[in-house]
Amino acid sequence: MNKKILTLFCLFSVSLFAQNNFVDHWESIIYANDTWSYYVGDSEPPADWKLLTFDDTDWQKGEGGIGYGDNDDNTIIPETISLFTRIKFNVSDTSLIEKAILSVDYDDGFVAYLNGIEIARAGISGTSPTFNQLADLNHDANIPTGGRPDDFFISSGKIDSCLALGENILAIQVHNVTSNSSDLSSTTYFSVGVSSPIQLYREVPEWFTAPFEFTSSNIPILIIDTQGETIVDEPKIMAKMGIINNQNGINSISDSLNEYDGWIGIENRGNASARISDKKPYTIETRNEDGSNRNVEILGLPKENDFVLRAGYMDKTLMRDALAYSMYRNMGRWAPRTRHVELILNGSYQGVYILEEKIKPDKNRLDIAKMDSSDIEGEALTGGYVWCTNRRWGDEEHNDLVFDTTEADGNARFLRYPKPSDVMPEQLIYISKYEQEFCDIMNSPYYNAVDNGYNKYINLDSFIDEMIIQELTSNSDAYGYSGYFHKDRGKKISAGPEWDFDQALCNSDYNDGGRYDEWIVTKPSGANPPFWFKLFNDEEVHNLIKERWGGLRKNVLTNDNIFAYIDSVVIYLNQAQQHNFNRWPILGVPIWRSLPGAEQRDTYQKEVDFMKEWLGNHLSWMDAQLKITTAVLNNNAELVNEFKLYQNYPNPFNPSTSISFNIATTGLVKLNIYDSIGKLVKTLVNDKNAAGNYSVMWNGKDNSGNNVSNGVYYYRLSFSNSQSSWQQSKKMILLK
């Protein structure tokens, strides 16, 4: 990074976080129903309309809110693309104002200025948008439906730079998303955090809640500054990102950006998840200053540039994605690795997010061939492809339609790689035809023929594992939504990788998501490709599912392993989840697709216990249905062809953590824990093991059963047999 960028980041860090002054209480200076000067945007207003010195005598006056069409307007105006409003106010002592919040109920986008300096915006891009510029996004006002305005936090540094002693001007421009929009809203409150117990202004509205003051965390802090630009669905906008991740696990917002300090591209992502709350999911891409890709290792994730920030709003355990992916990886397959972070976006704390690897062909991710424009014939044409089933949302992310499937074949297929913008006609024809031939075979009476049935087209083991993980989690969205497939060069279709489990594990009233005694695959749904039901009920396939399930239940998917992972995440997130639910107070509150009893699950632990109770019942039911015996075959060994030691998770941890590893062949396996000076602390494994994927929990105790102290520890995996030997070590931190 050049010195200019580093300097900008230092200024960003200091101005945004260095000041943490005490706020005694909050007061409101401006109410929405105060008298505002306004101008309906039928032409461009004078350039200085945002300044205190501008003479707005000729502007109309009216009580806020101002707009039309929502039945929430005190002053009704003609239909328009834009509205410009101004209000003057007095400040008696700037030294007593530490922070401020602009509460805006708007439709569809706005920019707000304090004494000519921009202090907040949403839904519209560009510097000083022109009168005829349309908003970037559709945003409905909240008050007409019983909601409250959106809050925009203004930092101490911003307040110090633009608030003046005496008279000030707040100016706001509001824009519609279309020229013939049926409504427009502009309803604004301005409130300040006062450091003195003295009452200076007015009481805050009844709905006002003081913002959560986020200062530190035991998990990484991720900070994004969009430089005043609005995040849109596409394309990605340039922004700055910093990550604070100290080795001792104690991270403060005033610490240096020591994990990442550079540029990113960022855009909105998601469908239903993006629409149910203001806690938005994002796609990010690490970049150089010129906008080119920059491959980096972040928080232990292998070098790449594409990541996803999952908001997890409807998942009140904040771990369903991470848990499902972890179980799938323990089954010997690749799934996105995850890291929990706390996110600050444009100075506003956004809560706990899950940073996830984006699904894409890469040696460190989905390890299949990468295709380019020259791969249009021969074996090169046969892979690698990545596609998924999903609903036609009719928006930007899903314009990459590949297969125009009929209702009888479930949801449509969308090509992900090669990217729709890069795919060659020959490639599109090839993969479309190949997938269609498989679907046609599955619709035929000879779908299970030995030579020309499904085995000709698919890697059956991967389809079995797909059904196991979807049924294990009873994912309400299984098979029809975000169901991924891939095809490597010269290979058959494989199911996976896994994606999107926020409505799994008893977390949705959709598709009977609360039942523990049903197979998801058997539930009628026009969204699911019917070949899943047919495969599941095929006698040979069902027997293989039984065998595979039995092997997993004896090894990586035991109740102890699954629940130990859950409990370790609970401990890891103990502090962060409190921050999250201060910001998003939804514990004990029914939200979209909540299951009955949400009102009683009013703590984080109750939400976790609710999931664990369901999972225990569901595992027992699956065991009974699949008639598990001790003689079942463990197919896990067939999936592993390399030695590998994974980073423990969570890390730092307290008191337990999970260590996963792959063994490529039968031999003596040792897994030992050492302290920082190399003294043996704990032997976790010392046995002859077959090839396979394994996961072991360490509970922070030594070989004598005593709790060990805080600090850095090392774990070493060693393998040996008569033909070969192998070993690898990694570092972890125990934080109490």
C-alpha positions in Angstrom: 0.0 0.0 0.0 1.4 3.4 -0.9 1.9 6.1 1.7 -1.0 8.2 0.5 -3.5 5.3 1.1 -1.9 4.6 4.5 -2.3 8.2 5.6 -5.9 8.2 4.5 -6.6 5.1 6.6 -4.9 6.6 9.6 -7.0 9.7 9.4 -10.1 7.6 8.9 -9.3 5.5 12.0 -8.6 8.5 14.2 -11.5 10.7 13.1 -14.0 7.9 13.4 -13.0 6.2 16.6 -10.5 8.2 18.7 -13.1 10.2 20.5 -15.3 8.3 23.0 -16.7 11.2 25.0 -19.4 10.6 27.7 -23.1 11.3 26.8 -25.3 12.0 29.8 -28.6 12.0 27.9 -30.2 12.6 24.5 -32.3 15.6 23.4 -34.0 16.6 20.2 -33.3 19.9 18.5 -35.5 19.4 15.4 -38.9 17.6 15.3 -40.4 16.5 12.0 -43.4 18.7 12.5 -41.4 21.9 12.8 -41.8 24.4 10.1 -39.5 23.9 7.1 -38.8 25.8 4.0 -39.1 23.7 0.9 -38.8 23.7 -2.8 -40.4 21.1 -5.2 -37.7 20.0 -7.6 -39.0 21.1 -11.0 -35.6 22.6 -11.7 -32.2 22.9 -10.2 -32.1 25.0 -7.0 -29.3 27.6 -6.5 -25.9 26.0 -5.8 -25.8 27.6 -2.3 -29.2 26.3 -1.2 -27.5 24.1 1.5 -25.7 27.0 3.2 -26.9 29.2 6.1 -26.4 32.3 4.0 -28.8 31.3 1.3 -32.0 33.4 1.3 -35.0 31.0 1.1 -37.6 33.8 1.4 -39.2 32.7 -1.9 -39.4 29.1 -0.8 -42.6 27.7 0.4 -43.1 27.0 4.1 -44.8 24.0 5.7 -45.0 21.6 8.6 -42.9 18.5 8.2 -43.2 15.8 7.1 -43.5 16.9 3.6 -44.5 14.7 0.6 -47.4 13.0 -1.0 -49.2 9.7 -1.4 -48.5 8.0 2.0 -51.1 9.6 4.2 -48.2 10.5 6.6 -47.6 14.0 5.3 -48.5 17.2 7.2 -47.7 19.2 4.1 -48.8 17.8 0.8 -46.9 18.7 -2.4 -47.4 17.9 -6.1 -45.9 14.7 -7.6 -42.2 15.2 -8.2 -38.9 13.5 -8.6 -37.2 15.5 -5.9 -37.8 17.7 -2.9 -35.4 20.2 -1.2 -36.0 21.2 2.4 -34.3 23.5 4.9 -34.6 24.4 8.6 -32.6 26.7 10.8 -31.9 26.0 14.4 -29.8 27.4 17.3 -27.1 25.7 19.3 -26.3 27.4 22.7 -23.1 25.4 23.5 -21.3 23.2 21.0 -18.9 21.9 23.7 -21.7 20.0 25.4 -22.8 18.1 22.2 -20.8 14.9 21.8 -22.7 13.0 19.2 -25.8 13.3 17.0 -28.4 11.2 15.3 -30.4 12.1 12.2 -33.7 10.1 12.2 -35.2 10.1 8.7 -38.3 8.5 7.3 -37.8 8.8 3.6 -39.1 7.5 0.3 -36.9 6.7 -1.7 -33.4 8.2 -1.2 -32.0 11.3 0.5 -28.9 13.3 1.2 -28.6 15.5 4.4 -26.3 18.5 4.9 -25.4 20.3 8.1 -24.1 23.8 7.2 -23.3 22.6 3.7 -21.4 19.5 4.8 -22.9 16.1 4.0 -23.8 14.2 7.2 -26.0 11.3 6.0 -27.4 9.7 2.9 -29.2 6.6 1.7 -30.4 5.3 -1.6 -28.8 7.7 -3.9 -25.3 8.1 -5.2 -23.3 11.0 -6.6 -22.0 14.3 -5.2 -24.9 16.8 -4.7 -27.4 14.8 -6.9 -29.2 17.0 -9.4 -32.9 17.8 -9.2 -33.9 15.2 -11.9 -31.6 12.4 -10.6 -33.5 9.3 -9.6 -32.8 7.4 -6.4 -30.8 4.2 -6.7 -33.1 2.0 -4.6 -36.7 1.7 -3.7 -37.3 2.5 0.0 -40.7 2.8 1.6 -41.3 5.1 4.5 -41.7 3.2 7.8 -44.1 5.4 9.7 -47.2 4.7 7.6 -47.0 1.0 8.5 -46.4 1.6 12.2 -42.6 1.7 12.1 -40.1 4.4 13.1 -37.6 6.5 11.1 -34.2 5.1 10.2 -31.3 6.4 12.3 -28.1 7.8 10.9 -25.3 8.2 13.5 -23.1 11.2 13.2 -19.7 10.8 14.8 -18.1 13.3 17.2 -15.5 14.2 14.6 -18.2 15.1 12.0 -20.1 17.1 14.6 -17.1 19.1 15.6 -16.3 19.9 12.0 -19.7 21.2 10.9 -21.8 22.3 13.9 -21.6 26.0 14.8 -22.3 28.0 17.9 -25.5 30.0 17.3 -27.5 29.6 14.1 -27.1 26.5 11.9 -28.9 25.1 8.8 -30.0 21.5 8.2 -30.7 20.9 4.5 -32.1 17.7 3.0 -32.9 16.6 -0.6 -35.2 13.7 -1.1 -35.5 11.8 -4.4 -38.0 9.3 -5.9 -36.8 6.1 -7.5 -39.1 6.6 -10.6 -40.4 9.7 -12.3 -44.0 8.6 -11.8 -43.7 7.2 -8.2 -46.9 7.1 -6.3 -45.4 8.6 -3.1 -42.6 10.6 -1.6 -41.8 11.1 2.1 -39.5 13.5 4.0 -39.9 13.3 7.8 -36.8 14.2 9.8 -35.7 14.5 13.5 -32.3 15.8 14.7 -31.2 14.6 18.1 -28.0 15.2 20.0 -26.1 13.4 22.9 -25.4 16.0 25.6 -22.6 15.6 28.1 -24.2 17.7 30.8 -27.3 16.8 32.9 -28.7 20.3 32.0 -31.7 20.3 29.7 -30.7 22.4 26.7 -33.3 21.5 24.0 -36.4 19.3 23.8 -37.3 15.8 24.9 -36.7 13.0 22.4 -39.7 11.4 20.8 -41.2 8.4 22.6 -39.9 6.0 20.0 -36.3 7.2 20.3 -33.7 4.8 21.8 -30.2 5.9 22.7 -27.6 4.2 20.4 -25.4 1.3 21.6 -21.9 2.6 22.2 -19.6 0.0 20.7 -16.0 0.3 21.8 -14.4 -3.1 21.9 -14.8 -6.8 21.2 -13.1 -10.2 21.7 -13.8 -11.1 18.1 -12.3 -9.2 15.0 -13.7 -5.8 14.2 -14.3 -5.0 10.5 -14.6 -1.3 9.5 -16.0 -0.1 6.2 -16.1 3.5 4.9 -17.9 4.0 1.6 -16.5 7.6 1.3 -20.0 9.0 1.1 -21.2 6.7 -1.7 -24.3 4.6 -1.4 -24.0 0.8 -1.6 -26.2 -0.5 -4.4 -27.2 -3.9 -5.7 -24.6 -3.5 -8.5 -22.0 -2.6 -9.5 -19.7 -2.7 -6.5 -18.6 0.7 -5.3 -15.1 1.5 -4.1 -14.7 1.7 -0.3 -12.1 1.5 2.4 -11.9 -1.5 4.8 -9.9 -2.1 7.9 -9.8 -5.1 10.2 -8.7 -5.1 13.8 -7.6 -8.5 15.0 -5.2 -8.5 17.9 -3.5 -11.8 18.9 -4.6 -11.5 22.5 -8.2 -11.4 21.3 -8.9 -8.0 22.8 -9.9 -5.6 20.1 -10.6 -1.9 20.5 -12.0 0.5 17.9 -9.0 2.8 18.7 -6.5 0.0 17.8 -4.5 0.0 14.6 -5.9 -1.8 11.5 -3.6 -4.7 11.7 -5.3 -7.5 9.8 -6.3 -5.6 6.6 -6.0 -2.0 5.7 -7.0 -1.2 2.1 -9.6 -0.8 -0.6 -12.6 -3.0 -1.4 -15.5 -3.1 -3.8 -18.8 -3.6 -2.0 -22.4 -4.2 -3.1 -25.7 -5.4 -1.6 -26.5 -9.1 -1.9 -29.3 -11.5 -1.1 -33.0 -11.6 -1.8 -35.4 -12.3 1.1 -32.6 -11.8 3.6 -32.0 -8.3 2.1 -35.6 -7.3 2.3 -36.6 -8.3 5.9 -34.5 -5.8 7.9 -32.0 -2.9 7.7 -29.2 -5.3 8.7 -28.1 -5.9 5.1 -25.9 -8.6 3.7 -23.0 -7.6 1.4 -20.6 -9.0 -1.2 -17.1 -7.6 -0.9 -14.0 -7.8 -3.1 -10.6 -6.9 -1.8 -9.0 -4.5 -4.3 -6.0 -2.3 -5.2 -6.5 1.5 -5.4 -7.0 1.2 -9.2 -10.0 -1.2 -8.7 -8.1 -4.3 -9.7 -8.4 -7.5 -7.7 -6.1 -8.0 -4.7 -5.8 -11.5 -3.4 -5.3 -11.4 0.4 -5.4 -13.8 3.4 -8.0 -12.5 5.8 -8.6 -13.9 9.3 -6.9 -17.2 8.4 -8.9 -17.7 5.2 -6.7 -18.6 2.3 -5.7 -15.9 -0.2 -8.6 -14.7 -2.4 -10.5 -11.6 -3.2 -14.2 -12.5 -3.1 -16.0 -12.7 0.2 -19.6 -12.4 1.5 -20.7 -10.6 4.7 -23.8 -12.5 5.9 -26.0 -10.5 8.2 -27.8 -13.4 9.8 -30.6 -11.2 10.9 -33.2 -14.0 11.1 -30.8 -16.5 12.7 -30.8 -15.4 16.3 -28.1 -18.0 17.2 -25.8 -16.2 14.7 -24.2 -19.6 13.8 -26.5 -21.7 11.5 -24.4 -21.1 8.4 -21.1 -21.7 10.2 -22.5 -24.9 11.9 -23.8 -26.4 8.6 -20.6 -25.6 6.7 -18.5 -27.1 9.5 -20.5 -30.3 9.5 -20.2 -30.6 5.7 -16.4 -30.0 5.8 -16.1 -32.7 8.5 -17.8 -35.0 6.1 -14.8 -34.5 3.8 -16.2 -31.9 1.4 -15.4 -28.3 0.7 -17.8 -25.7 2.1 -17.1 -21.9 2.6 -15.0 -21.2 5.7 -16.4 -18.7 8.0 -15.3 -16.1 10.6 -17.5 -14.1 12.9 -16.8 -10.3 13.0 -18.4 -7.2 14.3 -19.1 -4.7 11.6 -18.9 -0.9 11.6 -20.3 0.7 8.4 -19.8 4.4 7.8 -19.3 5.0 11.6 -22.4 3.1 12.5 -22.2 -0.2 14.4 -24.1 -2.9 12.5 -23.7 -6.0 14.7 -22.3 -9.5 14.3 -21.7 -10.7 10.8 -20.3 -13.9 9.3 -17.5 -13.3 6.8 -17.7 -16.2 4.4 -15.7 -17.4 1.4 -17.7 -16.9 -1.8 -18.2 -20.1 -3.8 -15.9 -20.0 -6.8 -13.4 -22.3 -8.6 -10.0 -21.8 -7.0 -7.3 -24.1 -5.6 -8.1 -22.8 -2.1 -11.8 -23.1 -2.5 -13.9 -25.3 -4.9 -10.9 -27.0 -6.5 -12.1 -27.5 -10.0 -10.8 -26.3 -13.4 -11.1 -22.6 -14.2 -12.5 -22.0 -17.6 -11.7 -19.2 -20.1 -12.8 -18.3 -23.6 -10.4 -20.8 -25.2 -12.1 -23.8 -23.5 -14.7 -24.5 -26.3 -13.9 -28.0 -27.5 -12.6 -31.4 -26.4 -12.1 -32.2 -22.8 -11.5 -28.5 -21.9 -15.1 -27.9 -22.7 -16.3 -30.3 -20.1 -15.5 -28.3 -17.0 -15.4 -26.6 -14.6 -18.9 -25.2 -14.2 -20.8 -24.0 -11.2 -24.5 -23.4 -11.2 -27.4 -23.4 -8.8 -31.2 -23.7 -8.6 -33.1 -20.6 -7.5 -36.2 -18.6 -8.0 -36.5 -16.1 -10.8 -36.3 -13.0 -8.6 -36.4 -10.7 -11.6 -33.6 -8.6 -10.2 -29.9 -7.9 -11.0 -28.2 -10.9 -9.3 -30.3 -13.4 -11.2 -30.2 -12.2 -14.7 -27.7 -15.0 -15.4 -30.4 -17.5 -16.3 -29.1 -20.6 -17.9 -31.9 -23.2 -18.1 -35.4 -22.0 -18.9 -36.9 -24.8 -16.9 -40.5 -25.6 -16.6 -42.5 -25.8 -13.4 -42.3 -29.6 -13.6 -38.6 -29.3 -13.2 -38.5 -27.0 -10.2 -36.8 -23.7 -10.0 -34.6 -22.3 -12.8 -30.8 -22.9 -13.0 -28.4 -20.0 -12.9 -24.8 -20.1 -14.1 -22.2 -18.8 -11.7 -19.0 -20.0 -13.4 -17.9 -19.3 -16.0 -19.3 -15.9 -15.2 -22.4 -15.1 -17.3 -20.6 -12.1 -18.7 -17.7 -14.3 -19.8 -19.3 -17.6 -20.8 -18.8 -18.7 -24.4 -21.8 -20.0 -26.5 -20.3 -23.4 -26.8 -19.9 -23.7 -23.0 -23.4 -22.6 -22.3 -24.7 -25.1 -24.9 -22.6 -27.9 -23.4 -23.6 -27.6 -19.8 -27.2 -26.9 -20.6 -27.4 -30.0 -22.7 -25.5 -32.1 -20.1 -27.8 -31.1 -17.2 -30.9 -31.5 -19.4 -29.9 -35.0 -20.3 -29.6 -35.9 -16.7 -33.0 -34.4 -15.9 -34.5 -36.3 -18.9 -33.0 -39.6 -17.6 -34.4 -39.0 -14.1 -37.8 -38.4 -15.7 -37.6 -41.7 -17.6 -38.6 -45.2 -16.3 -35.0 -46.4 -16.7 -33.5 -43.7 -14.5 -31.6 -46.2 -12.4 -30.3 -48.4 -15.3 -26.8 -49.6 -14.6 -25.1 -48.2 -17.7 -27.4 -45.4 -18.9 -29.1 -44.2 -15.7 -28.2 -41.5 -13.2 -24.7 -43.0 -12.6 -23.7 -42.0 -16.1 -24.2 -38.3 -15.2 -23.7 -37.7 -11.5 -21.2 -38.4 -8.7 -23.7 -40.2 -6.6 -21.6 -39.9 -3.4 -21.9 -36.2 -3.5 -25.6 -36.3 -4.0 -25.9 -38.6 -1.0 -23.9 -36.1 1.1 -26.1 -33.3 -0.2 -29.2 -35.1 1.0 -27.7 -35.9 4.3 -26.7 -32.3 5.2 -30.0 -30.9 4.0 -32.0 -33.5 5.9 -29.8 -33.2 9.0 -30.4 -29.5 9.1 -34.0 -29.8 7.8 -33.3 -26.8 5.7 -36.6 -25.1 4.7 -34.9 -23.8 1.5 -33.3 -27.2 0.6 -33.0 -28.4 -3.0 -34.9 -25.6 -4.7 -33.2 -22.4 -3.3 -29.4 -21.9 -3.4 -28.9 -25.5 -4.3 -25.5 -25.7 -5.9 -23.9 -28.1 -8.4 -20.5 -28.2 -10.1 -18.9 -30.2 -12.8 -15.1 -30.5 -13.0 -13.2 -31.2 -16.3 -13.8 -34.7 -17.4 -16.0 -35.5 -14.4 -19.7 -36.0 -13.7 -22.0 -33.5 -12.0 -21.4 -33.2 -8.3 -23.9 -31.7 -5.8 -22.7 -28.9 -3.6 -21.0 -26.8 -2.2 -23.4 -25.9 0.6 -24.9 -22.4 0.8 -27.5 -20.5 2.9 -28.7 -22.2 6.1 -30.3 -19.3 7.9 -33.7 -20.9 7.6 -32.4 -24.4 8.7 -32.2 -26.1 12.0 -35.7 -25.2 13.2 -35.7 -21.6 12.2 -38.6 -21.0 9.8 -42.3 -21.7 9.6 -41.9 -22.2 5.9 -42.2 -25.8 4.6 -42.9 -27.1 8.2 -39.4 -26.0 9.3 -40.2 -26.7 12.9 -40.9 -30.4 12.5 -38.2 -32.8 13.5 -39.9 -35.9 12.3 -40.2 -35.3 8.5 -37.9 -35.6 5.5 -37.6 -32.2 3.7 -37.1 -34.0 0.4 -40.5 -35.6 0.6 -42.4 -32.4 1.0 -44.2 -31.3 -2.1 -42.7 -28.1 -3.6 -42.8 -26.8 -7.1 -39.4 -25.2 -6.4 -37.5 -28.5 -6.0 -36.2 -30.4 -9.0 -38.1 -33.7 -8.7 -35.0 -35.9 -9.3 -34.1 -35.4 -5.6 -37.3 -37.2 -4.4 -36.7 -39.9 -6.9 -33.1 -40.5 -5.8 -34.0 -40.4 -2.1 -36.6 -43.1 -2.6 -34.6 -45.3 -4.9 -33.8 -48.5 -2.9 -30.1 -48.7 -3.8 -29.5 -45.0 -3.1 -31.5 -45.2 0.2 -29.3 -48.1 1.3 -26.2 -46.0 0.6 -27.7 -43.1 2.5 -28.1 -45.4 5.5 -24.5 -46.7 5.3 -23.1 -43.2 4.9 -25.2 -41.8 7.8 -24.2 -44.7 10.1 -20.5 -44.1 9.4 -20.8 -40.3 10.0 -22.8 -40.8 13.3 -19.9 -43.0 14.6 -17.3 -40.4 13.8 -17.6 -36.7 12.8 -21.4 -36.3 13.3 -21.8 -37.6 16.8 -24.0 -35.6 19.2 -21.0 -34.8 21.3 -19.1 -33.3 18.4 -22.0 -31.3 17.1 -23.1 -29.9 20.4 -19.5 -29.2 21.5 -19.1 -27.1 18.4 -22.3 -25.2 19.1 -21.3 -24.6 22.7 -17.9 -23.3 21.7 -19.4 -20.7 19.4 -21.8 -19.6 22.2 -18.8 -19.0 24.5 -16.9 -17.3 21.7 -19.8 -15.0 20.9 -20.9 -14.3 24.4 -19.8 -10.6 24.4 -20.4 -10.0 20.7 -24.0 -11.3 20.7 -24.9 -8.9 23.5 -23.6 -6.1 21.3 -25.6 -7.4 18.3 -28.9 -7.6 20.1 -28.4 -4.2 21.7 -28.2 -2.9 18.1 -31.0 -5.2 16.8 -33.3 -5.9 19.8 -35.2 -8.8 18.3 -34.7 -11.4 21.1 -38.2 -12.3 22.2 -39.7 -10.5 19.2 -41.4 -12.5 16.3 -39.8 -11.6 13.0 -40.3 -12.9 9.4 -41.0 -16.6 9.5 -40.5 -17.0 13.2 -41.7 -20.2 14.7 -44.3 -20.2 17.5 -42.9 -19.3 20.9 -40.5 -16.6 19.7 -41.9 -14.3 22.5 -40.6 -16.7 25.1 -37.2 -17.1 23.6 -36.1 -13.7 24.9 -32.4 -14.5 25.5 -29.6 -15.7 23.2 -29.1 -18.8 25.3 -32.8 -19.7 24.9 -32.5 -19.4 21.1 -29.5 -21.7 21.2 -31.2 -24.2 23.5 -34.2 -24.2 21.3 -32.1 -25.2 18.3 -30.2 -27.8 20.3 -33.3 -29.4 21.6 -34.8 -29.7 18.1 -31.5 -31.0 16.8 -31.3 -33.7 19.4 -34.8 -34.9 18.6 -34.1 -34.7 14.9 -30.9 -36.7 15.1 -32.7 -39.5 17.1 -35.5 -39.5 14.6 -33.1 -39.8 11.7 -31.2 -42.6 13.4 -34.4 -44.5 13.9 -35.6 -44.0 10.3 -32.3 -45.0 8.8 -32.0 -48.1 11.2 -28.4 -47.4 12.3 -26.4 -50.4 13.4 -22.8 -50.8 14.4 -22.0 -52.8 11.3 -22.6 -49.9 8.9 -20.0 -48.8 6.4 -18.1 -45.5 6.9 -17.6 -44.1 3.4 -15.7 -41.2 4.7 -12.3 -42.7 3.8 -13.2 -42.7 0.1 -13.4 -39.0 0.1 -10.0 -38.1 1.4 -6.8 -38.2 -0.7 -4.5 -35.8 1.1 -3.1 -35.0 4.6 -4.3 -31.7 6.0 -4.5 -29.9 9.3 -7.1 -27.2 9.6 -7.1 -24.1 11.7 -9.0 -24.6 14.9 -12.4 -22.9 15.3 -13.2 -20.8 17.1 -9.9 -19.1 17.6 -9.3 -17.4 20.1 -11.5 -19.8 22.2 -12.8 -20.3 25.7 -13.0 -23.0 26.9 -13.2 -25.4 24.0 -12.3 -25.5 20.3 -12.6 -27.9 17.4 -9.6 -29.2 15.5 -10.2 -30.9 12.2 -7.8 -32.9 10.0 -7.6 -35.2 7.0 -5.7 -38.5 6.9 -5.0 -39.9 3.4 -4.2 -43.5 4.3 -4.1 -45.9 7.3 -1.4 -45.3 9.9 -0.5 -44.1 13.4 -2.0 -40.7 14.1 -0.9 -38.4 16.9 -2.5 -35.0 17.8 -0.7 -33.2 20.7 -1.1 -29.8 22.3 2.0 -27.9 23.4 2.4 -24.7 25.4 4.4 -21.7 24.1 7.7 -23.2 25.4 7.1 -26.6 23.7 6.0 -28.5 26.8 3.4 -31.3 26.1 0.0 -30.2 27.5 -2.5 -32.7 26.1 -2.6 -35.7 23.8 -5.9 -35.7 22.0 -5.2 -38.6 19.5 -2.7 -41.4 19.7 -4.1 -44.3 17.7 -4.1 -46.1 14.4 -6.6 -44.5 12.1 -8.0 -45.2 8.7 -8.1 -42.7 5.9 -10.8 -40.1 6.5 -11.8 -36.7 7.8 -11.7 -36.2 11.6 -12.7 -33.5 14.1 -11.6 -33.5 17.7 -12.6 -31.1 20.5 -10.1 -29.8 23.1 -11.8 -28.5 26.3 -8.8 -26.5 27.6 -7.7 -29.2 30.0 -4.3 -30.9 30.3 -3.5 -34.6 30.5 -4.2 -34.5 34.3 -7.7 -33.0 33.8 -6.7 -29.6 35.1 -7.7 -26.3 33.3 -4.8 -24.7 31.5 -4.1 -21.0 31.7 -4.6 -18.2 29.1 -2.1 -18.0 26.4 -0.7 -19.2 23.1 -0.7 -23.0 22.4 0.4 -25.1 19.5 -1.2 -28.3 18.1 0.8 -30.8 16.1 -0.6 -33.5 13.9 1.8 -36.4 13.1 1.3 -39.4 10.9 3.4 -42.4 10.1 3.3 -45.9 8.6 5.8 -48.2 6.9 5.6 -46.2 3.7 5.6 -42.5 4.7 5.4 -39.9 7.5 3.9 -36.4 7.7 3.4 -33.7 10.3 2.1 -30.1 10.6 1.6 -27.6 13.4 -0.7 -24.6 13.9 -1.1 -21.9 16.6 -4.2 -21.2 18.7 -5.1 -18.8 21.6 -7.0 -19.7 24.7 -8.6 -16.5 26.1 -10.5 -16.5 29.4 
